[in-house]
Amino acid sequence: MVTHGEPGIAHFNLYHKGMLGWLKEFSLLDGYKPFDATLPYKLADYARSKGFKVTKEPIDIWGVSWWKYDPDKATKMLEDLGFKKVGGKKKM
């Protein structure tokens, strides 16, 4: 028995695309914006550089985007919360 269906195009359009403006403006208390709205376009450029044709809007292919990969910011946030490295390992 199936109790739910997979998220479909309506979910994507209403929720993911609907949140895009908010995600682009979202910032942490220090003003840092962790959302990278350029990722689908970077992926499209990469695909084109490899000879693929990108015939749809990149957001419709790869999603609205993703969070930035920023280990330095993550480290600072954890350290600000009391985490520290002891012997090369992260400890609380």
PyMOL Python script that loads the backbone (N, CA, C, O; Angstrom):
from pymol import cmd

cmd.read_pdbstr("""\
ATOM      1  N   MET A   1       0.836  -1.181   0.000  1.00  0.00           N
ATOM      2  CA  MET A   1       0.000   0.000   0.000  1.00  0.00           C
ATOM      3  C   MET A   1       0.885   1.250   0.000  1.00  0.00           C
ATOM      4  O   MET A   1       1.795   1.365   0.821  1.00  0.00           O
ATOM      5  N   VAL A   2       0.626   2.164  -0.897  1.00  0.00           N
ATOM      6  CA  VAL A   2       1.370   3.415  -0.980  1.00  0.00           C
ATOM      7  C   VAL A   2       0.616   4.482  -0.194  1.00  0.00           C
ATOM      8  O   VAL A   2      -0.572   4.714  -0.418  1.00  0.00           O
ATOM      9  N   THR A   3       1.320   5.121   0.725  1.00  0.00           N
ATOM     10  CA  THR A   3       0.666   6.137   1.556  1.00  0.00           C
ATOM     11  C   THR A   3       0.937   7.557   1.073  1.00  0.00           C
ATOM     12  O   THR A   3       0.297   8.507   1.525  1.00  0.00           O
ATOM     13  N   HIS A   4       1.881   7.697   0.161  1.00  0.00           N
ATOM     14  CA  HIS A   4       2.167   9.033  -0.363  1.00  0.00           C
ATOM     15  C   HIS A   4       2.830   8.892  -1.728  1.00  0.00           C
ATOM     16  O   HIS A   4       3.351   7.831  -2.073  1.00  0.00           O
ATOM     17  N   GLY A   5       2.803   9.950  -2.479  1.00  0.00           N
ATOM     18  CA  GLY A   5       3.445   9.944  -3.790  1.00  0.00           C
ATOM     19  C   GLY A   5       4.738  10.737  -3.753  1.00  0.00           C
ATOM     20  O   GLY A   5       5.013  11.463  -2.797  1.00  0.00           O
ATOM     21  N   GLU A   6       5.511  10.591  -4.786  1.00  0.00           N
ATOM     22  CA  GLU A   6       6.745  11.365  -4.887  1.00  0.00           C
ATOM     23  C   GLU A   6       6.416  12.825  -5.156  1.00  0.00           C
ATOM     24  O   GLU A   6       5.382  13.140  -5.745  1.00  0.00           O
ATOM     25  N   PRO A   7       7.310  13.720  -4.717  1.00  0.00           N
ATOM     26  CA  PRO A   7       7.093  15.119  -5.064  1.00  0.00           C
ATOM     27  C   PRO A   7       7.128  15.273  -6.588  1.00  0.00           C
ATOM     28  O   PRO A   7       8.038  14.765  -7.244  1.00  0.00           O
ATOM     29  N   GLY A   8       6.179  15.943  -7.123  1.00  0.00           N
ATOM     30  CA  GLY A   8       6.111  16.105  -8.571  1.00  0.00           C
ATOM     31  C   GLY A   8       6.410  17.524  -8.994  1.00  0.00           C
ATOM     32  O   GLY A   8       6.963  18.321  -8.235  1.00  0.00           O
ATOM     33  N   ILE A   9       6.032  17.819 -10.221  1.00  0.00           N
ATOM     34  CA  ILE A   9       6.311  19.130 -10.796  1.00  0.00           C
ATOM     35  C   ILE A   9       5.597  20.248 -10.038  1.00  0.00           C
ATOM     36  O   ILE A   9       6.128  21.351  -9.903  1.00  0.00           O
ATOM     37  N   ALA A  10       4.398  19.960  -9.545  1.00  0.00           N
ATOM     38  CA  ALA A  10       3.684  20.995  -8.779  1.00  0.00           C
ATOM     39  C   ALA A  10       4.456  21.326  -7.502  1.00  0.00           C
ATOM     40  O   ALA A  10       4.582  22.494  -7.135  1.00  0.00           O
ATOM     41  N   HIS A  11       4.966  20.309  -6.833  1.00  0.00           N
ATOM     42  CA  HIS A  11       5.775  20.518  -5.626  1.00  0.00           C
ATOM     43  C   HIS A  11       7.013  21.358  -5.965  1.00  0.00           C
ATOM     44  O   HIS A  11       7.347  22.306  -5.254  1.00  0.00           O
ATOM     45  N   PHE A  12       7.683  20.996  -7.054  1.00  0.00           N
ATOM     46  CA  PHE A  12       8.883  21.722  -7.468  1.00  0.00           C
ATOM     47  C   PHE A  12       8.561  23.185  -7.770  1.00  0.00           C
ATOM     48  O   PHE A  12       9.247  24.092  -7.298  1.00  0.00           O
ATOM     49  N   ASN A  13       7.517  23.401  -8.556  1.00  0.00           N
ATOM     50  CA  ASN A  13       7.176  24.771  -8.949  1.00  0.00           C
ATOM     51  C   ASN A  13       6.679  25.616  -7.778  1.00  0.00           C
ATOM     52  O   ASN A  13       7.063  26.778  -7.640  1.00  0.00           O
ATOM     53  N   LEU A  14       5.834  25.037  -6.945  1.00  0.00           N
ATOM     54  CA  LEU A  14       5.255  25.810  -5.844  1.00  0.00           C
ATOM     55  C   LEU A  14       6.213  25.949  -4.667  1.00  0.00           C
ATOM     56  O   LEU A  14       6.290  27.014  -4.055  1.00  0.00           O
ATOM     57  N   TYR A  15       6.944  24.882  -4.343  1.00  0.00           N
ATOM     58  CA  TYR A  15       7.788  24.925  -3.159  1.00  0.00           C
ATOM     59  C   TYR A  15       9.217  25.364  -3.486  1.00  0.00           C
ATOM     60  O   TYR A  15       9.678  26.386  -2.979  1.00  0.00           O
ATOM     61  N   HIS A  16       9.909  24.613  -4.316  1.00  0.00           N
ATOM     62  CA  HIS A  16      11.314  24.928  -4.589  1.00  0.00           C
ATOM     63  C   HIS A  16      11.465  26.261  -5.322  1.00  0.00           C
ATOM     64  O   HIS A  16      12.190  27.143  -4.862  1.00  0.00           O
ATOM     65  N   LYS A  17      10.789  26.408  -6.451  1.00  0.00           N
ATOM     66  CA  LYS A  17      10.870  27.682  -7.172  1.00  0.00           C
ATOM     67  C   LYS A  17      10.235  28.806  -6.360  1.00  0.00           C
ATOM     68  O   LYS A  17      10.695  29.948  -6.396  1.00  0.00           O
ATOM     69  N   GLY A  18       9.184  28.475  -5.636  1.00  0.00           N
ATOM     70  CA  GLY A  18       8.505  29.470  -4.811  1.00  0.00           C
ATOM     71  C   GLY A  18       9.376  30.020  -3.693  1.00  0.00           C
ATOM     72  O   GLY A  18       9.183  31.152  -3.251  1.00  0.00           O
ATOM     73  N   MET A  19      10.340  29.216  -3.230  1.00  0.00           N
ATOM     74  CA  MET A  19      11.241  29.625  -2.150  1.00  0.00           C
ATOM     75  C   MET A  19      12.488  30.337  -2.655  1.00  0.00           C
ATOM     76  O   MET A  19      13.251  30.877  -1.856  1.00  0.00           O
ATOM     77  N   LEU A  20      12.708  30.347  -3.958  1.00  0.00           N
ATOM     78  CA  LEU A  20      13.966  30.835  -4.516  1.00  0.00           C
ATOM     79  C   LEU A  20      14.290  32.275  -4.098  1.00  0.00           C
ATOM     80  O   LEU A  20      15.422  32.569  -3.716  1.00  0.00           O
ATOM     81  N   GLY A  21      13.318  33.155  -4.168  1.00  0.00           N
ATOM     82  CA  GLY A  21      13.556  34.545  -3.763  1.00  0.00           C
ATOM     83  C   GLY A  21      13.990  34.636  -2.308  1.00  0.00           C
ATOM     84  O   GLY A  21      14.920  35.372  -1.980  1.00  0.00           O
ATOM     85  N   TRP A  22      13.320  33.891  -1.437  1.00  0.00           N
ATOM     86  CA  TRP A  22      13.661  33.894  -0.019  1.00  0.00           C
ATOM     87  C   TRP A  22      15.054  33.315   0.197  1.00  0.00           C
ATOM     88  O   TRP A  22      15.848  33.864   0.962  1.00  0.00           O
ATOM     89  N   LEU A  23      15.352  32.197  -0.483  1.00  0.00           N
ATOM     90  CA  LEU A  23      16.669  31.567  -0.338  1.00  0.00           C
ATOM     91  C   LEU A  23      17.800  32.495  -0.768  1.00  0.00           C
ATOM     92  O   LEU A  23      18.849  32.538  -0.125  1.00  0.00           O
ATOM     93  N   LYS A  24      17.589  33.234  -1.848  1.00  0.00           N
ATOM     94  CA  LYS A  24      18.611  34.172  -2.324  1.00  0.00           C
ATOM     95  C   LYS A  24      18.873  35.282  -1.309  1.00  0.00           C
ATOM     96  O   LYS A  24      20.003  35.754  -1.187  1.00  0.00           O
ATOM     97  N   GLU A  25      17.852  35.695  -0.590  1.00  0.00           N
ATOM     98  CA  GLU A  25      17.979  36.784   0.378  1.00  0.00           C
ATOM     99  C   GLU A  25      18.334  36.302   1.784  1.00  0.00           C
ATOM    100  O   GLU A  25      18.733  37.108   2.624  1.00  0.00           O
ATOM    101  N   PHE A  26      18.200  35.013   2.053  1.00  0.00           N
ATOM    102  CA  PHE A  26      18.465  34.477   3.387  1.00  0.00           C
ATOM    103  C   PHE A  26      19.915  34.746   3.788  1.00  0.00           C
ATOM    104  O   PHE A  26      20.834  34.529   2.999  1.00  0.00           O
ATOM    105  N   SER A  27      20.109  35.214   5.008  1.00  0.00           N
ATOM    106  CA  SER A  27      21.466  35.420   5.519  1.00  0.00           C
ATOM    107  C   SER A  27      21.516  35.040   6.989  1.00  0.00           C
ATOM    108  O   SER A  27      20.510  35.079   7.699  1.00  0.00           O
ATOM    109  N   LEU A  28      22.708  34.673   7.424  1.00  0.00           N
ATOM    110  CA  LEU A  28      22.937  34.384   8.828  1.00  0.00           C
ATOM    111  C   LEU A  28      23.041  35.702   9.583  1.00  0.00           C
ATOM    112  O   LEU A  28      23.047  36.772   8.975  1.00  0.00           O
ATOM    113  N   LEU A  29      23.122  35.625  10.902  1.00  0.00           N
ATOM    114  CA  LEU A  29      23.142  36.851  11.713  1.00  0.00           C
ATOM    115  C   LEU A  29      24.292  37.779  11.363  1.00  0.00           C
ATOM    116  O   LEU A  29      24.173  38.995  11.519  1.00  0.00           O
ATOM    117  N   ASP A  30      25.412  37.223  10.887  1.00  0.00           N
ATOM    118  CA  ASP A  30      26.568  38.058  10.536  1.00  0.00           C
ATOM    119  C   ASP A  30      26.495  38.602   9.110  1.00  0.00           C
ATOM    120  O   ASP A  30      27.424  39.268   8.652  1.00  0.00           O
ATOM    121  N   GLY A  31      25.391  38.319   8.404  1.00  0.00           N
ATOM    122  CA  GLY A  31      25.215  38.811   7.037  1.00  0.00           C
ATOM    123  C   GLY A  31      25.641  37.838   5.956  1.00  0.00           C
ATOM    124  O   GLY A  31      25.412  38.089   4.773  1.00  0.00           O
ATOM    125  N   TYR A  32      26.257  36.735   6.342  1.00  0.00           N
ATOM    126  CA  TYR A  32      26.727  35.730   5.365  1.00  0.00           C
ATOM    127  C   TYR A  32      25.532  35.062   4.686  1.00  0.00           C
ATOM    128  O   TYR A  32      24.585  34.641   5.351  1.00  0.00           O
ATOM    129  N   LYS A  33      25.585  34.972   3.362  1.00  0.00           N
ATOM    130  CA  LYS A  33      24.517  34.327   2.595  1.00  0.00           C
ATOM    131  C   LYS A  33      25.003  32.952   2.137  1.00  0.00           C
ATOM    132  O   LYS A  33      25.853  32.863   1.252  1.00  0.00           O
ATOM    133  N   PRO A  34      24.462  31.860   2.742  1.00  0.00           N
ATOM    134  CA  PRO A  34      24.969  30.519   2.453  1.00  0.00           C
ATOM    135  C   PRO A  34      24.411  29.868   1.184  1.00  0.00           C
ATOM    136  O   PRO A  34      24.877  28.799   0.791  1.00  0.00           O
ATOM    137  N   PHE A  35      23.439  30.481   0.549  1.00  0.00           N
ATOM    138  CA  PHE A  35      22.811  29.877  -0.622  1.00  0.00           C
ATOM    139  C   PHE A  35      23.497  30.347  -1.895  1.00  0.00           C
ATOM    140  O   PHE A  35      23.696  31.546  -2.092  1.00  0.00           O
ATOM    141  N   ASP A  36      23.859  29.403  -2.761  1.00  0.00           N
ATOM    142  CA  ASP A  36      24.520  29.717  -4.027  1.00  0.00           C
ATOM    143  C   ASP A  36      23.530  29.540  -5.168  1.00  0.00           C
ATOM    144  O   ASP A  36      23.331  28.427  -5.655  1.00  0.00           O
ATOM    145  N   ALA A  37      22.914  30.627  -5.593  1.00  0.00           N
ATOM    146  CA  ALA A  37      21.896  30.566  -6.646  1.00  0.00           C
ATOM    147  C   ALA A  37      22.491  30.375  -8.034  1.00  0.00           C
ATOM    148  O   ALA A  37      21.748  30.209  -9.002  1.00  0.00           O
ATOM    149  N   THR A  38      23.820  30.394  -8.152  1.00  0.00           N
ATOM    150  CA  THR A  38      24.459  30.290  -9.470  1.00  0.00           C
ATOM    151  C   THR A  38      24.729  28.850  -9.898  1.00  0.00           C
ATOM    152  O   THR A  38      25.077  28.612 -11.054  1.00  0.00           O
ATOM    153  N   LEU A  39      24.577  27.898  -9.003  1.00  0.00           N
ATOM    154  CA  LEU A  39      24.980  26.523  -9.307  1.00  0.00           C
ATOM    155  C   LEU A  39      24.340  25.925 -10.566  1.00  0.00           C
ATOM    156  O   LEU A  39      25.070  25.355 -11.377  1.00  0.00           O
ATOM    157  N   PRO A  40      23.025  26.018 -10.778  1.00  0.00           N
ATOM    158  CA  PRO A  40      22.460  25.424 -11.998  1.00  0.00           C
ATOM    159  C   PRO A  40      23.075  26.003 -13.275  1.00  0.00           C
ATOM    160  O   PRO A  40      23.236  25.299 -14.272  1.00  0.00           O
ATOM    161  N   TYR A  41      23.413  27.287 -13.231  1.00  0.00           N
ATOM    162  CA  TYR A  41      23.991  27.946 -14.399  1.00  0.00           C
ATOM    163  C   TYR A  41      25.439  27.527 -14.609  1.00  0.00           C
ATOM    164  O   TYR A  41      25.890  27.405 -15.748  1.00  0.00           O
ATOM    165  N   LYS A  42      26.170  27.308 -13.524  1.00  0.00           N
ATOM    166  CA  LYS A  42      27.534  26.778 -13.627  1.00  0.00           C
ATOM    167  C   LYS A  42      27.513  25.363 -14.202  1.00  0.00           C
ATOM    168  O   LYS A  42      28.359  25.010 -15.023  1.00  0.00           O
ATOM    169  N   LEU A  43      26.549  24.561 -13.770  1.00  0.00           N
ATOM    170  CA  LEU A  43      26.425  23.204 -14.308  1.00  0.00           C
ATOM    171  C   LEU A  43      26.086  23.236 -15.797  1.00  0.00           C
ATOM    172  O   LEU A  43      26.604  22.431 -16.572  1.00  0.00           O
ATOM    173  N   ALA A  44      25.222  24.162 -16.195  1.00  0.00           N
ATOM    174  CA  ALA A  44      24.871  24.291 -17.610  1.00  0.00           C
ATOM    175  C   ALA A  44      26.089  24.696 -18.436  1.00  0.00           C
ATOM    176  O   ALA A  44      26.309  24.160 -19.523  1.00  0.00           O
ATOM    177  N   ASP A  45      26.876  25.634 -17.929  1.00  0.00           N
ATOM    178  CA  ASP A  45      28.099  26.040 -18.633  1.00  0.00           C
ATOM    179  C   ASP A  45      29.074  24.872 -18.753  1.00  0.00           C
ATOM    180  O   ASP A  45      29.689  24.673 -19.801  1.00  0.00           O
ATOM    181  N   TYR A  46      29.209  24.110 -17.685  1.00  0.00           N
ATOM    182  CA  TYR A  46      30.096  22.946 -17.713  1.00  0.00           C
ATOM    183  C   TYR A  46      29.609  21.917 -18.744  1.00  0.00           C
ATOM    184  O   TYR A  46      30.401  21.383 -19.520  1.00  0.00           O
ATOM    185  N   ALA A  47      28.307  21.648 -18.742  1.00  0.00           N
ATOM    186  CA  ALA A  47      27.747  20.689 -19.700  1.00  0.00           C
ATOM    187  C   ALA A  47      27.985  21.156 -21.138  1.00  0.00           C
ATOM    188  O   ALA A  47      28.350  20.361 -22.004  1.00  0.00           O
ATOM    189  N   ARG A  48      27.775  22.445 -21.381  1.00  0.00           N
ATOM    190  CA  ARG A  48      28.020  22.992 -22.722  1.00  0.00           C
ATOM    191  C   ARG A  48      29.493  22.853 -23.112  1.00  0.00           C
ATOM    192  O   ARG A  48      29.809  22.562 -24.265  1.00  0.00           O
ATOM    193  N   SER A  49      30.396  23.064 -22.139  1.00  0.00           N
ATOM    194  CA  SER A  49      31.832  22.966 -22.434  1.00  0.00           C
ATOM    195  C   SER A  49      32.234  21.532 -22.789  1.00  0.00           C
ATOM    196  O   SER A  49      33.271  21.308 -23.413  1.00  0.00           O
ATOM    197  N   LYS A  50      31.412  20.571 -22.389  1.00  0.00           N
ATOM    198  CA  LYS A  50      31.673  19.161 -22.702  1.00  0.00           C
ATOM    199  C   LYS A  50      30.915  18.708 -23.949  1.00  0.00           C
ATOM    200  O   LYS A  50      30.924  17.526 -24.292  1.00  0.00           O
ATOM    201  N   GLY A  51      30.260  19.656 -24.625  1.00  0.00           N
ATOM    202  CA  GLY A  51      29.587  19.349 -25.877  1.00  0.00           C
ATOM    203  C   GLY A  51      28.116  18.999 -25.765  1.00  0.00           C
ATOM    204  O   GLY A  51      27.496  18.630 -26.763  1.00  0.00           O
ATOM    205  N   PHE A  52      27.536  19.106 -24.565  1.00  0.00           N
ATOM    206  CA  PHE A  52      26.117  18.802 -24.404  1.00  0.00           C
ATOM    207  C   PHE A  52      25.285  20.030 -24.724  1.00  0.00           C
ATOM    208  O   PHE A  52      25.720  21.159 -24.496  1.00  0.00           O
ATOM    209  N   LYS A  53      24.098  19.812 -25.247  1.00  0.00           N
ATOM    210  CA  LYS A  53      23.160  20.900 -25.492  1.00  0.00           C
ATOM    211  C   LYS A  53      22.266  21.045 -24.271  1.00  0.00           C
ATOM    212  O   LYS A  53      21.700  20.065 -23.786  1.00  0.00           O
ATOM    213  N   VAL A  54      22.143  22.241 -23.788  1.00  0.00           N
ATOM    214  CA  VAL A  54      21.258  22.532 -22.664  1.00  0.00           C
ATOM    215  C   VAL A  54      20.074  23.277 -23.252  1.00  0.00           C
ATOM    216  O   VAL A  54      20.169  24.458 -23.586  1.00  0.00           O
ATOM    217  N   THR A  55      18.956  22.573 -23.374  1.00  0.00           N
ATOM    218  CA  THR A  55      17.810  23.132 -24.099  1.00  0.00           C
ATOM    219  C   THR A  55      16.702  23.639 -23.185  1.00  0.00           C
ATOM    220  O   THR A  55      15.701  24.173 -23.661  1.00  0.00           O
ATOM    221  N   LYS A  56      16.873  23.477 -21.890  1.00  0.00           N
ATOM    222  CA  LYS A  56      15.870  23.963 -20.930  1.00  0.00           C
ATOM    223  C   LYS A  56      16.541  24.924 -19.962  1.00  0.00           C
ATOM    224  O   LYS A  56      17.766  25.030 -19.910  1.00  0.00           O
ATOM    225  N   GLU A  57      15.725  25.604 -19.215  1.00  0.00           N
ATOM    226  CA  GLU A  57      16.229  26.467 -18.146  1.00  0.00           C
ATOM    227  C   GLU A  57      17.020  25.599 -17.161  1.00  0.00           C
ATOM    228  O   GLU A  57      16.504  24.581 -16.699  1.00  0.00           O
ATOM    229  N   PRO A  58      18.260  25.980 -16.830  1.00  0.00           N
ATOM    230  CA  PRO A  58      19.082  25.158 -15.927  1.00  0.00           C
ATOM    231  C   PRO A  58      18.399  24.808 -14.602  1.00  0.00           C
ATOM    232  O   PRO A  58      18.611  23.719 -14.069  1.00  0.00           O
ATOM    233  N   ILE A  59      17.588  25.718 -14.070  1.00  0.00           N
ATOM    234  CA  ILE A  59      16.868  25.428 -12.819  1.00  0.00           C
ATOM    235  C   ILE A  59      15.921  24.256 -13.001  1.00  0.00           C
ATOM    236  O   ILE A  59      15.731  23.466 -12.076  1.00  0.00           O
ATOM    237  N   ASP A  60      15.322  24.131 -14.187  1.00  0.00           N
ATOM    238  CA  ASP A  60      14.395  23.031 -14.447  1.00  0.00           C
ATOM    239  C   ASP A  60      15.108  21.694 -14.641  1.00  0.00           C
ATOM    240  O   ASP A  60      14.481  20.637 -14.566  1.00  0.00           O
ATOM    241  N   ILE A  61      16.402  21.738 -14.889  1.00  0.00           N
ATOM    242  CA  ILE A  61      17.178  20.512 -15.060  1.00  0.00           C
ATOM    243  C   ILE A  61      17.837  20.098 -13.746  1.00  0.00           C
ATOM    244  O   ILE A  61      17.712  18.949 -13.322  1.00  0.00           O
ATOM    245  N   TRP A  62      18.543  21.040 -13.096  1.00  0.00           N
ATOM    246  CA  TRP A  62      19.352  20.712 -11.919  1.00  0.00           C
ATOM    247  C   TRP A  62      18.773  21.204 -10.604  1.00  0.00           C
ATOM    248  O   TRP A  62      19.392  21.016  -9.556  1.00  0.00           O
ATOM    249  N   GLY A  63      17.617  21.820 -10.630  1.00  0.00           N
ATOM    250  CA  GLY A  63      17.030  22.327  -9.391  1.00  0.00           C
ATOM    251  C   GLY A  63      17.383  23.787  -9.171  1.00  0.00           C
ATOM    252  O   GLY A  63      18.162  24.371  -9.925  1.00  0.00           O
ATOM    253  N   VAL A  64      16.803  24.368  -8.136  1.00  0.00           N
ATOM    254  CA  VAL A  64      16.975  25.807  -7.905  1.00  0.00           C
ATOM    255  C   VAL A  64      18.379  26.169  -7.464  1.00  0.00           C
ATOM    256  O   VAL A  64      18.798  27.312  -7.648  1.00  0.00           O
ATOM    257  N   SER A  65      19.107  25.249  -6.896  1.00  0.00           N
ATOM    258  CA  SER A  65      20.504  25.437  -6.537  1.00  0.00           C
ATOM    259  C   SER A  65      20.819  24.666  -5.278  1.00  0.00           C
ATOM    260  O   SER A  65      20.153  23.678  -4.967  1.00  0.00           O
ATOM    261  N   TRP A  66      21.840  25.113  -4.540  1.00  0.00           N
ATOM    262  CA  TRP A  66      22.271  24.395  -3.351  1.00  0.00           C
ATOM    263  C   TRP A  66      23.009  25.345  -2.434  1.00  0.00           C
ATOM    264  O   TRP A  66      23.268  26.497  -2.785  1.00  0.00           O
ATOM    265  N   TRP A  67      23.343  24.849  -1.257  1.00  0.00           N
ATOM    266  CA  TRP A  67      24.090  25.633  -0.280  1.00  0.00           C
ATOM    267  C   TRP A  67      25.557  25.672  -0.671  1.00  0.00           C
ATOM    268  O   TRP A  67      26.069  24.735  -1.284  1.00  0.00           O
ATOM    269  N   LYS A  68      26.228  26.753  -0.317  1.00  0.00           N
ATOM    270  CA  LYS A  68      27.648  26.904  -0.617  1.00  0.00           C
ATOM    271  C   LYS A  68      28.463  25.857   0.149  1.00  0.00           C
ATOM    272  O   LYS A  68      28.112  25.489   1.271  1.00  0.00           O
ATOM    273  N   TYR A  69      29.531  25.389  -0.453  1.00  0.00           N
ATOM    274  CA  TYR A  69      30.502  24.535   0.222  1.00  0.00           C
ATOM    275  C   TYR A  69      31.524  25.473   0.837  1.00  0.00           C
ATOM    276  O   TYR A  69      32.326  26.072   0.122  1.00  0.00           O
ATOM    277  N   ASP A  70      31.502  25.605   2.151  1.00  0.00           N
ATOM    278  CA  ASP A  70      32.359  26.572   2.818  1.00  0.00           C
ATOM    279  C   ASP A  70      32.834  26.019   4.165  1.00  0.00           C
ATOM    280  O   ASP A  70      32.300  26.387   5.212  1.00  0.00           O
ATOM    281  N   PRO A  71      33.843  25.129   4.138  1.00  0.00           N
ATOM    282  CA  PRO A  71      34.324  24.526   5.388  1.00  0.00           C
ATOM    283  C   PRO A  71      34.846  25.559   6.389  1.00  0.00           C
ATOM    284  O   PRO A  71      34.712  25.359   7.596  1.00  0.00           O
ATOM    285  N   ASP A  72      35.433  26.653   5.917  1.00  0.00           N
ATOM    286  CA  ASP A  72      35.937  27.678   6.841  1.00  0.00           C
ATOM    287  C   ASP A  72      34.792  28.319   7.621  1.00  0.00           C
ATOM    288  O   ASP A  72      34.902  28.529   8.829  1.00  0.00           O
ATOM    289  N   LYS A  73      33.695  28.630   6.932  1.00  0.00           N
ATOM    290  CA  LYS A  73      32.535  29.221   7.613  1.00  0.00           C
ATOM    291  C   LYS A  73      31.927  28.211   8.578  1.00  0.00           C
ATOM    292  O   LYS A  73      31.542  28.572   9.690  1.00  0.00           O
ATOM    293  N   ALA A  74      31.836  26.951   8.165  1.00  0.00           N
ATOM    294  CA  ALA A  74      31.286  25.919   9.042  1.00  0.00           C
ATOM    295  C   ALA A  74      32.146  25.762  10.291  1.00  0.00           C
ATOM    296  O   ALA A  74      31.624  25.631  11.398  1.00  0.00           O
ATOM    297  N   THR A  75      33.468  25.776  10.111  1.00  0.00           N
ATOM    298  CA  THR A  75      34.382  25.669  11.248  1.00  0.00           C
ATOM    299  C   THR A  75      34.175  26.835  12.210  1.00  0.00           C
ATOM    300  O   THR A  75      34.088  26.639  13.422  1.00  0.00           O
ATOM    301  N   LYS A  76      34.096  28.048  11.666  1.00  0.00           N
ATOM    302  CA  LYS A  76      33.902  29.226  12.519  1.00  0.00           C
ATOM    303  C   LYS A  76      32.588  29.132  13.284  1.00  0.00           C
ATOM    304  O   LYS A  76      32.540  29.447  14.473  1.00  0.00           O
ATOM    305  N   MET A  77      31.520  28.699  12.613  1.00  0.00           N
ATOM    306  CA  MET A  77      30.223  28.593  13.285  1.00  0.00           C
ATOM    307  C   MET A  77      30.281  27.572  14.422  1.00  0.00           C
ATOM    308  O   MET A  77      29.754  27.818  15.507  1.00  0.00           O
ATOM    309  N   LEU A  78      30.917  26.437  14.175  1.00  0.00           N
ATOM    310  CA  LEU A  78      31.029  25.414  15.218  1.00  0.00           C
ATOM    311  C   LEU A  78      31.895  25.896  16.379  1.00  0.00           C
ATOM    312  O   LEU A  78      31.566  25.670  17.543  1.00  0.00           O
ATOM    313  N   GLU A  79      32.995  26.559  16.056  1.00  0.00           N
ATOM    314  CA  GLU A  79      33.863  27.087  17.116  1.00  0.00           C
ATOM    315  C   GLU A  79      33.142  28.147  17.946  1.00  0.00           C
ATOM    316  O   GLU A  79      33.322  28.210  19.162  1.00  0.00           O
ATOM    317  N   ASP A  80      32.329  28.978  17.299  1.00  0.00           N
ATOM    318  CA  ASP A  80      31.549  29.984  18.015  1.00  0.00           C
ATOM    319  C   ASP A  80      30.549  29.346  18.985  1.00  0.00           C
ATOM    320  O   ASP A  80      30.138  29.977  19.960  1.00  0.00           O
ATOM    321  N   LEU A  81      30.158  28.088  18.715  1.00  0.00           N
ATOM    322  CA  LEU A  81      29.220  27.366  19.572  1.00  0.00           C
ATOM    323  C   LEU A  81      29.923  26.488  20.607  1.00  0.00           C
ATOM    324  O   LEU A  81      29.278  25.725  21.326  1.00  0.00           O
ATOM    325  N   GLY A  82      31.252  26.605  20.674  1.00  0.00           N
ATOM    326  CA  GLY A  82      31.985  25.878  21.696  1.00  0.00           C
ATOM    327  C   GLY A  82      32.713  24.627  21.238  1.00  0.00           C
ATOM    328  O   GLY A  82      33.373  23.971  22.043  1.00  0.00           O
ATOM    329  N   PHE A  83      32.608  24.287  19.969  1.00  0.00           N
ATOM    330  CA  PHE A  83      33.362  23.147  19.455  1.00  0.00           C
ATOM    331  C   PHE A  83      34.816  23.565  19.277  1.00  0.00           C
ATOM    332  O   PHE A  83      35.099  24.732  19.006  1.00  0.00           O
ATOM    333  N   LYS A  84      35.736  22.619  19.428  1.00  0.00           N
ATOM    334  CA  LYS A  84      37.138  22.905  19.187  1.00  0.00           C
ATOM    335  C   LYS A  84      37.835  21.627  18.729  1.00  0.00           C
ATOM    336  O   LYS A  84      37.323  20.521  18.907  1.00  0.00           O
ATOM    337  N   LYS A  85      39.010  21.805  18.138  1.00  0.00           N
ATOM    338  CA  LYS A  85      39.788  20.661  17.707  1.00  0.00           C
ATOM    339  C   LYS A  85      40.776  20.297  18.807  1.00  0.00           C
ATOM    340  O   LYS A  85      41.482  21.152  19.341  1.00  0.00           O
ATOM    341  N   VAL A  86      40.809  19.014  19.131  1.00  0.00           N
ATOM    342  CA  VAL A  86      41.747  18.510  20.126  1.00  0.00           C
ATOM    343  C   VAL A  86      42.464  17.338  19.491  1.00  0.00           C
ATOM    344  O   VAL A  86      41.843  16.331  19.151  1.00  0.00           O
ATOM    345  N   GLY A  87      43.780  17.468  19.329  1.00  0.00           N
ATOM    346  CA  GLY A  87      44.534  16.397  18.692  1.00  0.00           C
ATOM    347  C   GLY A  87      44.121  16.172  17.252  1.00  0.00           C
ATOM    348  O   GLY A  87      44.152  15.039  16.772  1.00  0.00           O
ATOM    349  N   GLY A  88      43.728  17.242  16.547  1.00  0.00           N
ATOM    350  CA  GLY A  88      43.322  17.133  15.155  1.00  0.00           C
ATOM    351  C   GLY A  88      41.895  16.650  14.950  1.00  0.00           C
ATOM    352  O   GLY A  88      41.437  16.515  13.816  1.00  0.00           O
ATOM    353  N   LYS A  89      41.189  16.388  16.057  1.00  0.00           N
ATOM    354  CA  LYS A  89      39.800  15.922  15.948  1.00  0.00           C
ATOM    355  C   LYS A  89      38.884  16.969  16.568  1.00  0.00           C
ATOM    356  O   LYS A  89      39.245  17.652  17.526  1.00  0.00           O
ATOM    357  N   LYS A  90      37.701  17.073  16.001  1.00  0.00           N
ATOM    358  CA  LYS A  90      36.726  18.039  16.507  1.00  0.00           C
ATOM    359  C   LYS A  90      36.073  17.489  17.765  1.00  0.00           C
ATOM    360  O   LYS A  90      35.600  16.352  17.785  1.00  0.00           O
ATOM    361  N   LYS A  91      36.051  18.305  18.818  1.00  0.00           N
ATOM    362  CA  LYS A  91      35.449  17.917  20.097  1.00  0.00           C
ATOM    363  C   LYS A  91      34.542  19.040  20.563  1.00  0.00           C
ATOM    364  O   LYS A  91      34.686  20.191  20.150  1.00  0.00           O
ATOM    365  N   MET A  92      33.621  18.688  21.416  1.00  0.00           N
ATOM    366  CA  MET A  92      32.761  19.711  22.007  1.00  0.00           C
ATOM    367  C   MET A  92      33.250  19.995  23.393  1.00  0.00           C
ATOM    368  O   MET A  92      32.676  20.830  24.091  1.00  0.00           O
TER     369      MET A  92
END
""", "prot")
cmd.dss("prot")
cmd.show_as("cartoon", "prot")
cmd.util.cbc("prot")
cmd.orient("prot")
